[in-house]
Amino acid sequence: MPGPLEGIRIIDATTMISGPLATMIIADQGADVIKIEHPNGGDHSRHVADRRGGFASSFLNNNRNKRSVTLNLKDPRGVAAVLKLCETADVFVQNFRPGVAERIGIGEAAIRAVRPDIVYTSIAGFGFKGDWANKPVYDPLIQALSGLASIQGGSDQARPRLVRTILPDKVTAIQASQAITAALFARLRTGEGTHIHLSMLDTLVAFLWSSDMSGYTFVGDEVAEEKDGKTQSFIELIYQTMDGWMAVSAHTDSTWKGLAAAVGQPEWLEDPRFNSVALREINKPARLELTQSALITDSTDSWMRRLGAHDVPCAPVLTRRQMHTHPQIIANGSVIQIDHPDAGPLRQARSPAQFSATPIDPPNPARQLGADTETVLAEAGYSAETIAEWIADGVATGAQKGAT
């Protein structure tokens, strides 16, 4: 079966990661996603490193299950074609800088004129108002401005550090996919579309606040604010063992008791610094130092057995090579293999949500640039002659000319 979103059509005018990943999540769940790309090169992510058969892994991992249509949106015919496609669409998604979509003729008013109940989605970097709205944006800038880099550094006094993955882009993609499906559900009840405004900055602020801004939750508590910036530790919850690294999380009463038993340190339970959840958090650096001093004395596998026997949450730190072959990853079926006609066999993460009533079909790999231009434009009512003329004029490209 194609998944729970079968019958939903999305016009995707996004590039890079946040927008394409958002629409791929929805495509994996059964929606018909038509990706609009510029005839001259298409999405920038088609051209980054780690390539095979003319395809970049980044593009493959964020654009499967979509159809690729090339249209030059600087040409009125290209804009008219996008509007024509939107007549039968449920969702339109774009991540141009604020104001650009309106300027080229595919803003909300123009799209809603042809499909009044469409869910129009705008993804921005810093936001839609204020002095920062039109600044260029990339993931590290959001990590910096949101406070994530400071949090990752360990404390407000330490050197800020980036999370070594494009977390703001990917969290925004997940948030966008959820917001789009919520808007589609609301449309079922009201018959009306909506305009979703979503910024990477807002998404990261919300993401961080649930766990990393406790000292700023109670308004006027200056002591808590001061403490919040100092109580973290660079040790974190990753510990060195005799032969590697592992993560151990022991902060509840039961897991702290289990840790003390596993490492043979019952006196930890009598230490006044650690005899409550709150005190263990206040004295976190000292607690982590003690834990590290114990775990360095034995191997990771041994600690996995000893800690597991006391039901202490723990896991080995795996490299990327080790991760995709770990028994639990295999048991979950988290990583799948598909065949691409040009790039060959691919490993990819499967769509994480599984639906018992509407199971998801195996994914179709990302397409060559413009591979579906002629088919999709013909479905929209354009004649073969018109399509051929547009290809000759550079308004669009067919599969062969536009292949990457």
Phi, psi and omega in degrees: 000151185279352178112171188290342182258020176303135180097348176272132179245134182234132172261117188251109178251031184260163177224172177071244189237306190301313179289308180302320178293322178301313182286332176292322176303317181287323177296319177302331182269012169112353181288151174271106182256123176254113183269121179266124180230156177290139181302331184267080174101332178070203181305134180305327184292349174292342192247007181279179186286181185062078189234153169203137179062026180084004182241136174274141181300323179301316179294317180300322186276357180233006187218023176288166177060025178240159170257139184256123178235132177258131177213133177276109184278003170269355177255131181305329179291325177293317178296317179299323179293320177299316178298322178296317178296327181289344178300329181249015183262155175260333185220141171235131183233131177218150177228038170293163171299149181309131178097339183290316180301318179296320183294326182267356173102016178232033174288178184303314184299318181293318180290319182290338177295331180260340177215088189302329185260019182291150172269107182264125186238124178245124177249127181235171179276286185271340181142189186245355178227168175084174186293337184270353189302324185257011177285147174295148187221140170222164187310313181300329179293322178290320176301322181290308187287331182283346185096353182300318181297323177291317178298317181294334178292340178112328175195167181291343180268347183272168177295126177298150181221145177277145164291131189275045168205159184278068186298313179303318178302312187285323176294322177297322178299315179296317178298319180296317180296322177293317181295321180296314180293326175296319179293323177294322177295318178297323180296327176300325183274326187252339184078005183245143173277180180210169175247115177269122172253123182220125177248151176298321181296312178300320181298316181290323177300314179295320180299317183284326189297328185295339183223345190241006183234033184298325181290346181249011180282317181271109185298131177090357181271084184292330179295316180295321179297317180294317181293324186299331181274357186238344192274355179283165179227142180289344177297327182056216181242022175254126186238146175275134175254185181298330185229013181176218183220153176205162176253136178224132180236108183223086181234343175283168180300315184289320182286327175295319177296319179294321179297314180301321180290317183296323182267002178070038180233067182297338180294341177301329182288343180263352182290120183297343179288342190233018187268018170205163179301315182297316181292325178294330177282318178299320182258035185302312181305316180294321180296317181291325177297317178298314180300316179298319181297332179279316188288339180291349187271357182214172183279162179299313181299320179296315179295324177302319179289314184292315179291321178299324179297336178254014176058037176270125180299127182201159178199147174287151172276117183258146169284170177300321179296320181287326186300311190286352176248008180294142182305325180287324175297319178293317179299322179285340189067032186293328182247130181244166175236130177231160180255128176256135184297336180249318185272352178083198182293136183236141164264134175216158173285134176286162174301124189291329180279132178244138187240117185292322183278332181227069182300152187269136176293157171303143187286155171265136184291161179302148189263160170299152178301122178078010184301332185246009183305307185295318180297312184292318178295325176294320177299328180280355175106003179281141181284160178299325179294315179297317180298316179298321179296317180296320178295318179296326182273356180082009176289330180215172174225149173273183187297316186289311181296325185267004185297144176247000000 
